[in-house]
Amino acid sequence: MNRWSRWLAAAPAVAQRLIARTHRISLPRAGSADERLRRLRRALCTPAAVRAVYATLDADVRAALADLRRCRRGLDAATFTARYGAVRPWRQLARDPQPRSVAERLLLLGWLLPRPAAPGRAPRFALAPEVRRWLPQPLRLADDGPAPPAPLPLAQRAALALLLVAAAAPLPLRRDGALRRGALRRLQPLLPDAPAPELEALCRFLLPLLEARGLVQRHGGQCTTAPGAAAFLAAPLDDQRARLVEAWLHSAAPDAWLRRLRVADSGLDAPALRRRLVQWAQALPPDRLLAPEATYDALAATFGPLADAHTHGFRVVRRPPWRRRSEARVWQAALRGPLAWLGVVAWHDGRVVRPTTWALADGAWRYGAPGEVTAPFGALDAAALTLAQGGRWVRGDAGGLTVQVAAARGVLGAQVRELLARRAGDAPDGWGTPTDEAPALRLAEGALLLADAPGDLEQALRGRSVRRYAQRLAPGVALVRAEHVAAVTRALARQGIAVAVAAGSGAAAGGALPAAPLAPGECAALLAACAYARRYAPEGLPLVIPATLEARLWQGLTPPLRAAVEAALAGIEAPEGPAADGGTDAAPLPPADPDAALRTVQRALTQQRLVTIAYDTGGEGRVTQRTVRPLALERRGDQWLLHAYCLQRRAERTFRLDRVRGCALAPPAGRWAPAG
C-alpha cells in the first residue's frame, strides 16, 4: 500500500479533491495535505473497497482495467489516449467532473495515476501496484453449451394472469394479506408449470410488488385491479419485466424466502443485498448453460463475499456477517426463487442460464375450442381487460392465456364482438359468438333458477358468490329471492354462464330489477344536496347535476313538503351579506365580556342556534365578524375554548372566549340540526 499512497501524495491537491468527490469522501476545507492523504488511504486503499467499486463498473471500464493490469510499467500518454480517450487537464475536470471517456473515469477513481518522467522513461499512466494485485480475477465458468430461448418469467406471467383474473372478479385475501386458497385455485390452471406450494410463495412475493406499483389495491379483504393495470398491460414485455425487478429492488417488505434460511439479519440492508444478488446474476455469461453449484465459488472469487459492510450497513461490521456456507445457501435460494421468478436467470434441465432471448408465441389472438380465444403474452394489452369482464380465463401455458367468452349482452357484448373481430378476425363456423350461445340456466317466475342439465346448476353453485344468493331445492332447481336476481345474474356471467330471463319474471333485461321509487323525504334531501353542491362544490368537480334529475325529484314532493323545501333552498342559495368574508367592515355587535359570551354560546348549544361573534384574531386588535356553528366548549385552566364550524372559512376552528369582543345569537332562520 506504500506505493499507492505515495502516488496519491504526489498527485496535485485538485486531483486529490476530485478523487475524494468521486468516492464521496469528506475532506475538510482547510485541512492539511497529510489529513487529505490519510482520509483517501482509509477510504480507498483496502481490498474490500477495490472489490466493491469494481462491482459497480461498466463492462468497458472493466475491459480497460484487464488490459492495464497486464501493462506493469504503464502506457505513455499518446498510447493511453488513443486506446481509452482524451484526458482533460485537472482544472477543467474540476469545473465539469462528469467523465467523458474511459480514461477520465479511471483517473477519477484514483486507481490509475500519471507518473512523471524518469531517466530513460517518458511520462506515463499506470495502475497502482496494490490495485493491480487486489483487482478481482476475471470470471471463469465452465459451461455445457448454448442455452435455448427461455420462456417468459414466471413472475411476469403470474402478474398478467392475476391482473386479468382480478379484473373479472375480486380475489379474496387472508388476514395476513396473502391470497386465499379459492383465489389460488382460480390462478392454478393459468400457471400449470408452477406447483401449488411454489404458486402460493410466488403470489405472496408478487402481491406487495404489484401494490407498490399501483397495479392492484386491497379493499375489504379483497384484491382488485387498480387504474395502473391498463398502462402496465400496454407496456412492452421488456418494460414489464424491468418494472417488476425495480419494484423488488426498492420493496420495503421483508423477503420471506430469506427468513426461511435463518441467516443473521441484524443490520441487514435488504435493498443493498437484492442489488448485490442481481449484480452477481448479471455477471454470469449470457445464454450459456452453467452448473448452479459452481457459480457461487467463481463469483465469490471475483467479487468477494456476498455479504459485507455494504449489505449490512445498519451495524458495525468487523468480520463477514455470513459464513461461506450460509452465503452459498442464500445464493442458491435466490437462484431458484426471486431471480428465477423475475427472469434475471432461468433454468433448463437442471442448469442455470442468464437469458437474453425469450421464447414467445405468435403475437396474434386466435380462436380455439367453441367459445374460447387464446391470447399470447406478447399480444396482451389493455384490451384484454374487456375480455376479462366479458369472459372467464380458463387455461394458460408458457405462451399465453385462454379465455372462455361469456354470453355478454348489451354494450359489453358489442365491445367483445368488436374486439374479437379486430384482434382475431372473423370467427370460424361452429365457434359461436358471445350472444348466440344457448343459455345454460333460465330464470322463471322471478324466483326459480332452472337448468335442463342438473350438472350445469351444480357447477354454477360451486361459486361462493352464487351459493350466497341461490338455495338448491332439487337437482336442476334453485330458489332465488327477487331482490337477489341481479346479483345472481352478474355472478353467473362472471363464470361464463348465460341466464335466460323468462317473460313475466319481474326482472328487467339483463337480469336487473326496476329501481324502487324514492320517498318524498328522500327527494327533499336530494334536492337540498343538489342546491348545496351548486353553491359550495369546488371548481373542476366532474359531477354534473342534470336538470331532468331535479325535475323528477320535484315531482315526488307533497305540497307541504314542497313549501318547506323551497324555503330551505332559498336560505342555501341566498347571497351572503357584506360581512360574509369576515372583514372588519361588518355591522358592529354589542360588546360582550367573556362571561356574557360564555352564556350566549351555552344558550346556542342548547337551542341549536348559530352565533355571530366579533373575534380578535391573534389578540392583535384586528377584529373580524364571523358566523359559527358551536360544537363543544372546553375549559383549560382559566380559559374557555369554543370549538365551532366557521361558515366563512368552511372548516372547524377553535376560538378563545376572552378574545370575543361581541357575541349574539343569529336569527332563528340560522337554526341547524346536529349530525346523526
ZAMARGU-4260 file (C-alpha; in steps of 0.2 Angstrom, whole numbers, plus 5000, padded with zeros to 4 digits):
<rodrens>
0) 5000/5000/5000 | 5015/5011/5002 | 5017/5014/4983 | 4999/5018/4980 | 4999/5030/4995
5) 5015/5039/4988 | 5007/5041/4971 | 4992/5049/4979 | 5003/5060/4989 | 5012/5065/4973
10) 4996/5070/4964 | 4990/5088/4964 | 4978/5094/4978 | 4965/5097/4964 | 4967/5079/4959
15) 4965/5073/4977 | 4949/5083/4979 | 4942/5076/4963 | 4946/5058/4968 | 4938/5061/4985
20) 4922/5069/4977 | 4920/5054/4965 | 4920/5042/4980 | 4911/5054/4991 | 4925/5056/5004
25) 4923/5070/5016 | 4938/5082/5016 | 4940/5097/5027 | 4940/5113/5018 | 4956/5120/5027
30) 4963/5103/5031 | 4982/5099/5028 | 4989/5088/5014 | 4993/5075/5027 | 4974/5074/5033
35) 4968/5073/5015 | 4980/5059/5011 | 4975/5050/5027 | 4957/5050/5023 | 4960/5045/5005
40) 4970/5030/5011 | 4957/5025/5024 | 4943/5025/5011 | 4952/5019/4995 | 4967/5008/4999
45) 4959/4992/5005 | 4955/4976/4996 | 4936/4977/5001 | 4935/4995/4994 | 4943/4989/4977
50) 4931/4975/4975 | 4916/4985/4980 | 4920/4998/4967 | 4924/4986/4954 | 4907/4978/4955
55) 4899/4994/4950 | 4909/4997/4935 | 4903/4996/4917 | 4909/4982/4905 | 4921/4994/4895
60) 4929/5000/4911 | 4932/4983/4917 | 4940/4978/4900 | 4951/4993/4901 | 4957/4988/4919
65) 4960/4970/4912 | 4972/4977/4899 | 4981/4989/4910 | 4983/4975/4923 | 4995/4967/4911
70) 5005/4983/4907 | 5015/4983/4923 | 5025/4999/4918 | 5010/5008/4911 | 5007/5017/4895
75) 5013/5033/4888 | 5001/5047/4886 | 4999/5045/4867 | 4995/5026/4868 | 4984/5029/4883
80) 4973/5042/4875 | 4972/5033/4858 | 4965/5017/4867 | 4954/5025/4881 | 4950/5043/4875
85) 4956/5060/4879 | 4960/5067/4896 | 4956/5085/4901 | 4968/5095/4912 | 4964/5094/4931
90) 4957/5112/4931 | 4944/5108/4918 | 4939/5092/4926 | 4936/5102/4942 | 4924/5113/4933
95) 4915/5098/4925 | 4919/5082/4935 | 4907/5071/4924 | 4919/5059/4915 | 4919/5060/4896
100) 4930/5044/4892 | 4936/5028/4900 | 4952/5037/4903 | 4944/5051/4914 | 4934/5038/4923
105) 4950/5028/4928 | 4958/5044/4934 | 4944/5050/4944 | 4943/5033/4953 | 4961/5036/4959
110) 4967/5019/4953 | 4976/5025/4938 | 4988/5040/4941 | 5000/5050/4930 | 5018/5046/4933
115) 5032/5058/4930 | 5046/5056/4918 | 5061/5046/4924 | 5079/5043/4917 | 5076/5033/4901
120) 5057/5033/4903 | 5044/5046/4896 | 5029/5051/4907 | 5016/5038/4908 | 4999/5032/4916
125) 5000/5017/4927 | 4989/5007/4938 | 4995/5007/4957 | 5003/4990/4961 | 4991/4987/4975
130) 4976/4990/4963 | 4983/4978/4951 | 4985/4965/4965 | 4968/4967/4973 | 4958/4968/4957
135) 4946/4953/4956 | 4951/4939/4944 | 4940/4938/4928 | 4925/4927/4930 | 4929/4909/4923
140) 4915/4897/4922 | 4914/4880/4913 | 4898/4879/4903 | 4888/4865/4895 | 4885/4874/4878
145) 4872/4887/4872 | 4855/4888/4880 | 4839/4889/4871 | 4827/4904/4872 | 4819/4904/4889
150) 4801/4905/4892 | 4793/4921/4899 | 4797/4923/4918 | 4785/4915/4930 | 4783/4931/4940
155) 4778/4941/4924 | 4766/4928/4918 | 4758/4927/4936 | 4757/4946/4936 | 4747/4946/4920
160) 4736/4932/4925 | 4732/4940/4942 | 4728/4957/4934 | 4716/4949/4922 | 4708/4937/4934
165) 4706/4951/4947 | 4698/4962/4933 | 4684/4949/4931 | 4681/4947/4950 | 4690/4952/4966
170) 4702/4939/4973 | 4699/4936/4992 | 4713/4939/5004 | 4718/4932/5021 | 4721/4942/5036
175) 4740/4942/5033 | 4737/4949/5015 | 4740/4933/5006 | 4728/4925/4993 | 4715/4913/5000
180) 4715/4895/4993 | 4700/4899/4982 | 4710/4913/4973 | 4725/4901/4971 | 4713/4888/4963
185) 4707/4901/4950 | 4725/4905/4946 | 4732/4887/4946 | 4725/4882/4928 | 4733/4898/4921
190) 4751/4893/4928 | 4751/4874/4926 | 4770/4874/4927 | 4770/4881/4945 | 4766/4868/4959
195) 4754/4873/4972 | 4767/4877/4985 | 4778/4887/4973 | 4762/4897/4967 | 4757/4901/4984
200) 4775/4908/4988 | 4776/4917/4971 | 4759/4926/4975 | 4765/4931/4992 | 4781/4938/4984
205) 4772/4946/4970 | 4757/4955/4978 | 4767/4968/4988 | 4776/4972/4972 | 4760/4975/4962
210) 4753/4985/4975 | 4768/4996/4977 | 4767/4999/4958 | 4749/5004/4959 | 4743/4989/4949
215) 4732/4981/4962 | 4723/4988/4978 | 4716/4980/4993 | 4699/4984/5000 | 4688/4975/5011
220) 4698/4959/5012 | 4699/4958/4993 | 4712/4961/4979 | 4705/4971/4964 | 4713/4979/4949
225) 4720/4997/4951 | 4719/5010/4937 | 4738/5007/4934 | 4735/4990/4927 | 4730/4996/4910
230) 4746/5005/4907 | 4756/4990/4913 | 4747/4978/4901 | 4750/4991/4887 | 4769/4992/4890
235) 4781/4980/4881 | 4786/4964/4889 | 4804/4970/4892 | 4797/4986/4901 | 4785/4975/4912
240) 4800/4964/4917 | 4811/4979/4921 | 4797/4987/4932 | 4795/4971/4942 | 4813/4969/4945
245) 4814/4988/4950 | 4799/4985/4962 | 4808/4971/4970 | 4824/4981/4972 | 4815/4995/4981
250) 4802/4985/4991 | 4801/4988/5009 | 4793/4971/5013 | 4804/4958/5020 | 4809/4943/5010
255) 4800/4928/5016 | 4812/4916/5006 | 4827/4924/5015 | 4819/4922/5033 | 4816/4903/5030
260) 4835/4901/5028 | 4838/4908/5046 | 4853/4918/5042 | 4859/4933/5053 | 4849/4948/5048
265) 4854/4960/5061 | 4858/4977/5052 | 4854/4970/5035 | 4850/4982/5021 | 4838/4972/5011
270) 4839/4983/4995 | 4858/4983/4995 | 4858/4964/4996 | 4845/4962/4982 | 4856/4974/4971
275) 4871/4963/4975 | 4861/4947/4970 | 4856/4955/4954 | 4874/4961/4950 | 4880/4944/4953
280) 4867/4936/4942 | 4870/4949/4928 | 4889/4945/4928 | 4886/4927/4923 | 4890/4923/4904
285) 4874/4926/4894 | 4864/4912/4886 | 4876/4898/4892 | 4871/4883/4902 | 4880/4883/4919
290) 4881/4871/4934 | 4872/4881/4948 | 4884/4873/4961 | 4899/4880/4953 | 4893/4898/4951
295) 4895/4904/4970 | 4913/4899/4971 | 4918/4908/4955 | 4908/4924/4959 | 4915/4925/4976
300) 4932/4923/4970 | 4929/4938/4958 | 4918/4949/4968 | 4922/4944/4986 | 4910/4939/4999
305) 4891/4941/4996 | 4888/4949/5012 | 4899/4963/5019 | 4898/4980/5027 | 4888/4987/5011
310) 4874/4974/5013 | 4874/4975/5032 | 4876/4994/5033 | 4865/4996/5048 | 4878/4989/5060
315) 4896/4990/5063 | 4904/4975/5053 | 4921/4969/5059 | 4920/4952/5051 | 4910/4945/5037
320) 4892/4944/5043 | 4889/4927/5035 | 4900/4911/5033 | 4903/4905/5015 | 4892/4890/5018
325) 4877/4902/5023 | 4881/4913/5008 | 4881/4898/4996 | 4864/4894/5003 | 4857/4911/5001
330) 4864/4912/4983 | 4856/4895/4978 | 4839/4900/4986 | 4840/4916/4976 | 4843/4907/4960
335) 4828/4896/4962 | 4817/4910/4970 | 4816/4928/4966 | 4830/4929/4952 | 4822/4915/4943
340) 4804/4921/4945 | 4809/4939/4939 | 4818/4932/4924 | 4836/4938/4929 | 4841/4919/4927
345) 4832/4904/4920 | 4833/4886/4922 | 4834/4872/4909 | 4837/4854/4913 | 4845/4857/4930
350) 4856/4871/4923 | 4855/4889/4926 | 4857/4902/4912 | 4856/4921/4911 | 4844/4923/4897
355) 4844/4937/4884 | 4831/4930/4872 | 4814/4924/4876 | 4803/4911/4868 | 4787/4920/4863
360) 4772/4913/4853 | 4765/4922/4838 | 4758/4939/4843 | 4740/4937/4836 | 4725/4931/4845
365) 4717/4915/4838 | 4701/4906/4840 | 4701/4889/4849 | 4688/4877/4855 | 4670/4884/4853
370) 4668/4900/4864 | 4687/4901/4868 | 4700/4913/4862 | 4719/4911/4866 | 4729/4927/4868
375) 4748/4926/4868 | 4758/4935/4881 | 4766/4946/4868 | 4748/4952/4862 | 4741/4955/4879
380) 4737/4973/4882 | 4724/4984/4890 | 4711/4977/4878 | 4712/4961/4887 | 4703/4969/4902
385) 4687/4969/4891 | 4688/4951/4889 | 4691/4949/4907 | 4675/4957/4911 | 4665/4948/4897
390) 4673/4931/4900 | 4682/4919/4911 | 4701/4914/4910 | 4701/4895/4910 | 4719/4889/4904
395) 4737/4895/4902 | 4754/4889/4897 | 4771/4897/4894 | 4764/4905/4878 | 4748/4914/4883
400) 4731/4913/4891 | 4714/4906/4885 | 4698/4915/4889 | 4681/4907/4888 | 4670/4921/4882
405) 4653/4923/4891 | 4636/4927/4885 | 4638/4945/4886 | 4624/4956/4881 | 4621/4975/4878
410) 4636/4987/4877 | 4648/4974/4884 | 4643/4961/4871 | 4646/4974/4857 | 4663/4978/4864
415) 4668/4960/4865 | 4662/4956/4847 | 4671/4972/4840 | 4687/4967/4850 | 4687/4949/4844
420) 4684/4955/4826 | 4699/4967/4827 | 4711/4956/4835 | 4707/4938/4830 | 4697/4941/4813
425) 4681/4933/4809 | 4675/4918/4819 | 4676/4901/4811 | 4660/4891/4808 | 4654/4882/4823
430) 4664/4893/4835 | 4649/4904/4841 | 4649/4922/4846 | 4646/4929/4864 | 4627/4932/4860
435) 4622/4916/4851 | 4627/4904/4864 | 4612/4894/4871 | 4609/4899/4889 | 4613/4885/4902
440) 4601/4892/4915 | 4585/4901/4915 | 4576/4911/4927 | 4557/4908/4929 | 4544/4917/4939
445) 4557/4928/4946 | 4562/4916/4960 | 4566/4899/4952 | 4583/4896/4944 | 4581/4881/4932
450) 4593/4870/4922 | 4590/4857/4909 | 4605/4848/4914 | 4607/4847/4933 | 4626/4846/4931
455) 4626/4864/4925 | 4617/4871/4941 | 4629/4860/4952 | 4644/4868/4943 | 4636/4886/4945
460) 4633/4883/4963 | 4652/4879/4966 | 4655/4898/4966 | 4653/4906/4983 | 4645/4922/4975
465) 4631/4911/4968 | 4629/4900/4983 | 4626/4916/4994 | 4610/4920/4985 | 4604/4904/4977
470) 4597/4889/4988 | 4596/4872/4980 | 4579/4864/4981 | 4581/4849/4970 | 4593/4843/4955
475) 4592/4857/4942 | 4581/4868/4953 | 4587/4883/4965 | 4577/4896/4974 | 4582/4915/4972
480) 4574/4929/4980 | 4568/4943/4969 | 4580/4956/4976 | 4594/4945/4973 | 4591/4941/4954
485) 4603/4955/4948 | 4617/4949/4959 | 4615/4931/4954 | 4615/4935/4936 | 4631/4945/4937
490) 4639/4931/4947 | 4634/4918/4934 | 4640/4930/4920 | 4657/4931/4928 | 4658/4912/4927
495) 4653/4912/4909 | 4636/4905/4912 | 4622/4914/4902 | 4605/4916/4911 | 4588/4917/4901
500) 4576/4928/4909 | 4558/4922/4906 | 4544/4934/4902 | 4534/4940/4917 | 4548/4935/4929
505) 4548/4953/4936 | 4566/4956/4930 | 4572/4969/4918 | 4583/4965/4903 | 4600/4959/4908
510) 4594/4952/4925 | 4591/4969/4934 | 4576/4974/4943 | 4567/4991/4941 | 4573/5003/4954
515) 4561/5007/4969 | 4553/5024/4969 | 4560/5037/4981 | 4551/5043/4996 | 4546/5061/4997
520) 4558/5064/5011 | 4572/5056/5001 | 4568/5068/4986 | 4569/5083/4998 | 4586/5078/5004
525) 4592/5075/4987 | 4586/5092/4981 | 4595/5101/4996 | 4611/5091/4991 | 4609/5097/4973
530) 4607/5115/4979 | 4622/5114/4991 | 4633/5106/4978 | 4629/5120/4966 | 4634/5133/4979
535) 4649/5126/4988 | 4656/5112/4977 | 4674/5115/4972 | 4678/5120/4954 | 4683/5107/4942
540) 4671/5094/4950 | 4667/5081/4937 | 4649/5078/4944 | 4636/5087/4933 | 4618/5088/4940
545) 4606/5086/4925 | 4591/5097/4926 | 4580/5082/4922 | 4585/5074/4938 | 4579/5089/4949
550) 4563/5090/4939 | 4559/5072/4943 | 4564/5075/4962 | 4552/5090/4962 | 4538/5079/4956
555) 4540/5067/4971 | 4536/5080/4984 | 4520/5083/4993 | 4513/5101/4993 | 4518/5105/5012
560) 4535/5097/5009 | 4537/5107/4993 | 4534/5123/5003 | 4547/5118/5016 | 4560/5113/5003
565) 4558/5130/4994 | 4561/5139/5010 | 4576/5129/5014 | 4583/5131/4996 | 4581/5150/4997
570) 4592/5150/5013 | 4605/5140/5004 | 4605/5150/4988 | 4603/5167/4996 | 4618/5178/4993
575) 4630/5181/5008 | 4629/5198/5017 | 4643/5211/5016 | 4652/5204/5031 | 4652/5186/5024
580) 4670/5187/5021 | 4674/5190/5039 | 4680/5208/5036 | 4681/5222/5048 | 4668/5232/5039
585) 4654/5221/5047 | 4640/5228/5057 | 4646/5230/5075 | 4639/5218/5088 | 4635/5223/5106
590) 4651/5222/5117 | 4652/5206/5127 | 4664/5201/5141 | 4670/5183/5142 | 4656/5178/5155
595) 4642/5185/5143 | 4650/5177/5128 | 4650/5160/5138 | 4632/5162/5142 | 4627/5166/5124
600) 4637/5151/5117 | 4629/5139/5130 | 4612/5145/5125 | 4616/5142/5107 | 4622/5125/5110
605) 4606/5121/5120 | 4594/5129/5106 | 4605/5123/5091 | 4607/5140/5085 | 4621/5149/5075
610) 4631/5163/5084 | 4639/5178/5076 | 4655/5184/5085 | 4667/5198/5084 | 4684/5190/5086
615) 4701/5197/5089 | 4712/5186/5079 | 4728/5183/5087 | 4725/5196/5101 | 4732/5210/5090
620) 4717/5221/5089 | 4711/5215/5072 | 4693/5211/5074 | 4683/5201/5062 | 4665/5196/5062
625) 4661/5178/5059 | 4646/5166/5060 | 4650/5150/5068 | 4641/5134/5072 | 4645/5129/5090
630) 4651/5111/5093 | 4658/5110/5110 | 4665/5120/5125 | 4681/5116/5133 | 4690/5123/5149
635) 4708/5124/5150 | 4714/5132/5166 | 4706/5149/5167 | 4702/5149/5148 | 4686/5144/5139
640) 4689/5137/5122 | 4675/5136/5109 | 4676/5123/5096 | 4664/5128/5081 | 4662/5127/5062
645) 4665/5143/5054 | 4654/5147/5040 | 4666/5159/5032 | 4681/5148/5032 | 4671/5132/5029
650) 4681/5122/5042 | 4681/5119/5060 | 4690/5132/5071 | 4694/5135/5089 | 4691/5152/5097
655) 4696/5159/5114 | 4681/5167/5123 | 4692/5180/5131 | 4696/5187/5113 | 4677/5188/5109
660) 4673/5207/5108 | 4655/5204/5104 | 4643/5190/5103 | 4625/5187/5098 | 4613/5173/5093
665) 4610/5173/5074 | 4592/5175/5068 | 4581/5159/5070 | 4582/5155/5052 | 4600/5150/5055
670) 4594/5135/5066 | 4604/5120/5062 | 4601/5101/5065 | 4615/5091/5074 | 4623/5077/5063
675) 4617/5060/5066
</rodrens>
